Amino acid sequence: MIITDTHTHLYSEAFDEDRKEAVQKAIDLGVKRFFIPAIDSTYTESMLALEKDFPGFMFLMSGLHPTHVKENFEEELVHVEEMLAKHTYYAIGEIGIDLYWEKKYLKQQQQAFRKQIQLAKKHRLPIVIHCRDAFNEVFEILEEEKGDDLRGIFHCFTGTFEQAEKAISYNMKLGIGGVVTFKNGKIDTFLNKIDVKHVVLETDSPYLAPTPYRGKRNESAYIINVMEKLADIHSVSNEEIAFLTTENSKAVFGV
């Protein structure tokens, strides 16, 4: 059984004391593919080191996280372009709009989101979207940019059934993580209406640990709990969820 974690920040400082052990623990449980989203240029070297330390397991993304869009966002986007020219990346992400932490830079977030979608199209790469308190703003830009050349993942999807359908209409898979195991997560109430072909698994570690680890550091190993919950929702085996979501990840990332 091969499991794919489509979103994990294993280069995070949260893993500085036991990174090797945390990765090996996940590998031993069947997690063989780890997709690593970017935040900003300050993490580039640690992401490259992670890839070097675990050859064949780590698949890097390039991009500027919306919460890190500030006055210097254009300089950061130049760095993204420079890295795309010199290294192999498998997606542009995570990108999008976040109005939970900061509304001051909404205009800049919108500009950065559009620019990075266009970069993804130029390089024929998928996008991985971060959306928090900003569904309308994200959908507005996706409506402008939609087309056969746009594909990706709506990371950490926590919206409604109607928003899920809308995201899927833009050729996005739904990234399902620990929230699906929360009592108040809500998405578990309608995911049975969403065909598994539209879903991928993720952890977003070290954030959003699933039950029973909620409130603790998340790890890629805990994707097992997400997989089990999704299998229960769809009344299928864990192996089927692992297989189907891994195939979905291949369709998105091309690897």
C-alpha positions in Angstrom: 0.0 0.0 0.0 1.4 3.4 -1.1 0.0 6.5 0.6 0.7 10.0 -0.6 0.8 13.0 1.7 0.2 15.9 -0.8 0.9 18.6 1.7 3.5 18.4 4.5 6.0 21.0 5.9 8.6 18.5 7.0 11.3 21.2 6.7 9.6 23.1 9.5 11.5 24.0 12.7 9.0 21.8 14.5 10.9 18.8 13.2 14.5 20.0 13.9 14.9 17.6 16.8 13.6 14.4 15.1 13.1 15.0 11.4 14.7 11.8 10.3 12.7 9.7 12.7 9.4 11.4 11.9 9.9 10.8 8.1 11.0 7.2 8.7 8.0 6.6 10.9 5.7 7.7 8.0 7.6 5.7 5.4 7.3 2.5 7.6 3.5 3.0 7.6 3.4 3.2 3.8 3.7 6.9 3.1 6.1 6.9 0.2 5.3 10.2 -1.5 5.7 13.5 0.3 4.8 16.8 -1.5 6.4 19.8 0.2 4.8 23.2 -0.2 6.9 26.4 0.0 6.3 29.4 2.3 8.9 32.0 1.2 12.6 32.4 0.2 13.8 31.9 3.8 12.9 28.2 3.6 14.3 27.4 0.2 17.6 26.0 1.5 15.9 23.8 4.1 13.5 22.4 1.5 16.4 21.5 -0.8 18.2 19.9 2.1 15.1 17.8 2.9 15.0 16.6 -0.7 18.6 15.7 -0.6 18.3 13.8 2.7 15.4 11.7 1.5 15.9 11.1 -2.3 13.0 9.6 -4.1 10.5 10.5 -1.4 10.3 14.3 -1.4 8.7 16.4 -4.2 9.1 20.1 -3.8 6.8 23.0 -4.7 7.9 26.6 -5.3 5.8 29.6 -4.3 4.9 32.4 -1.9 2.5 31.7 0.9 -0.3 34.3 1.1 0.4 35.1 4.8 4.0 36.0 3.7 2.9 38.4 1.1 4.2 41.8 2.3 5.6 45.0 0.7 8.5 42.9 -0.8 6.2 40.4 -2.5 7.5 41.2 -5.9 11.1 40.4 -4.8 9.8 37.1 -3.5 8.1 36.3 -6.8 11.4 36.9 -8.6 13.0 34.3 -6.3 10.2 31.9 -7.2 10.9 32.4 -10.9 14.6 32.0 -10.4 14.2 28.7 -8.6 11.8 27.4 -11.2 14.6 28.0 -13.8 17.3 26.1 -11.9 15.5 23.3 -10.1 12.8 20.7 -10.6 9.5 21.5 -8.9 6.2 19.7 -9.1 3.8 22.5 -8.3 3.4 26.2 -7.5 2.2 26.3 -3.9 1.1 27.0 -1.5 -0.5 30.1 -3.0 -3.8 31.9 -2.5 -5.5 34.3 -0.2 -5.7 34.4 3.6 -7.9 37.0 5.3 -7.9 35.4 8.7 -4.4 36.6 9.8 -4.1 39.7 7.8 -6.4 41.9 5.6 -3.9 44.7 5.1 -2.2 43.1 2.1 -5.3 41.8 0.3 -4.5 43.7 -2.9 -0.9 42.3 -2.9 -2.2 38.8 -2.1 -4.5 39.0 -5.1 -1.6 40.2 -7.4 0.7 37.5 -6.1 -2.0 34.8 -6.5 -2.7 35.8 -10.2 1.0 36.0 -11.0 1.7 32.6 -9.6 -1.2 31.0 -11.4 0.2 32.4 -14.6 3.7 31.1 -13.7 2.1 27.6 -13.2 0.6 27.8 -16.6 3.8 28.9 -18.1 5.7 26.0 -16.6 2.8 23.6 -17.0 2.6 22.9 -13.3 -0.4 22.5 -11.0 -1.2 25.0 -8.2 -1.8 24.3 -4.6 -4.2 26.8 -3.1 -4.3 28.1 0.5 -7.7 29.7 1.3 -8.7 31.0 4.7 -11.8 33.2 5.1 -11.4 34.0 1.4 -13.5 31.7 -0.7 -15.1 34.5 -2.7 -11.8 36.2 -3.3 -10.1 32.9 -4.4 -13.0 31.9 -6.6 -13.1 35.3 -8.3 -9.5 34.8 -9.5 -10.0 31.2 -10.4 -12.9 32.3 -12.6 -10.6 34.7 -14.4 -7.9 32.1 -14.8 -9.9 28.9 -15.4 -9.1 26.7 -18.4 -7.7 23.4 -19.6 -4.3 24.6 -18.5 -5.3 25.1 -14.9 -5.3 22.2 -12.4 -4.4 21.7 -8.8 -5.4 21.1 -5.2 -7.6 23.1 -2.9 -5.4 22.5 0.1 -7.0 21.9 3.5 -10.5 22.2 2.2 -12.9 23.3 4.9 -15.7 24.8 2.9 -19.3 23.8 2.3 -20.6 21.2 -0.2 -21.5 23.9 -2.6 -18.0 25.4 -2.3 -16.5 21.9 -2.8 -18.4 21.5 -6.1 -17.3 24.9 -7.2 -13.6 24.1 -6.5 -13.9 20.9 -8.4 -15.4 22.8 -11.3 -12.1 24.7 -11.6 -10.3 21.3 -12.0 -9.2 21.3 -8.4 -8.9 18.2 -6.2 -9.9 18.6 -2.5 -7.0 18.3 -0.1 -8.5 16.4 2.9 -6.6 16.4 6.2 -7.0 16.3 9.9 -10.1 18.5 9.9 -12.2 15.6 8.6 -11.6 13.9 11.9 -12.8 16.8 14.1 -16.2 16.7 15.7 -16.9 20.2 14.5 -15.1 19.9 11.2 -18.3 19.6 9.3 -16.8 18.4 6.0 -17.4 14.8 7.1 -21.1 15.5 6.8 -21.0 15.8 3.0 -17.8 14.1 1.8 -19.8 10.9 1.0 -21.4 12.9 -1.8 -18.0 13.7 -3.3 -16.5 11.1 -5.5 -13.1 10.0 -4.3 -11.7 10.8 -7.7 -11.8 14.4 -6.6 -9.9 13.9 -3.3 -6.3 13.7 -2.2 -4.9 13.1 1.3 -2.7 15.5 3.2 -1.6 16.3 6.7 -0.3 20.0 6.6 2.1 18.9 9.3 3.1 20.2 11.7 -0.3 21.8 11.8 -3.9 20.5 12.2 -3.2 17.1 13.7 -6.1 14.7 13.4 -8.0 13.2 16.3 -6.7 11.7 18.6 -3.6 13.9 18.3 -5.5 17.2 18.0 -3.6 20.1 19.6 -0.2 18.3 19.2 2.4 18.5 16.5 1.1 16.9 13.4 3.2 14.4 11.4 3.0 12.7 8.0 2.5 9.4 9.9 -0.9 10.7 11.1 -2.2 10.6 7.6 -3.3 7.1 8.5 -6.0 8.6 10.7 -7.2 10.7 7.8 -7.2 7.8 5.4 -9.2 5.6 7.9 -11.8 8.4 8.4 -12.2 8.8 4.6 -12.5 5.0 4.2 -15.2 5.0 6.8 -17.1 7.9 5.2 -17.1 6.1 1.8 -17.5 2.6 3.2 -14.5 1.3 1.4 -11.2 -0.2 2.6 -8.1 1.8 3.7 -6.2 0.2 0.8 -8.7 1.5 -1.8 -8.5 5.0 -0.4 -4.7 4.9 -0.4 -4.7 3.7 -4.0 -7.3 6.1 -5.4 -5.9 9.2 -3.7 -2.4 8.3 -4.7 -3.6 7.9 -8.3 -5.3 11.3 -8.0 -2.1 12.8 -6.8 -0.3 11.4 -9.8 -2.8 13.0 -12.1 -2.3 16.4 -10.4 1.5 16.4 -10.1 2.4 14.3 -13.1 4.7 12.0 -11.0 
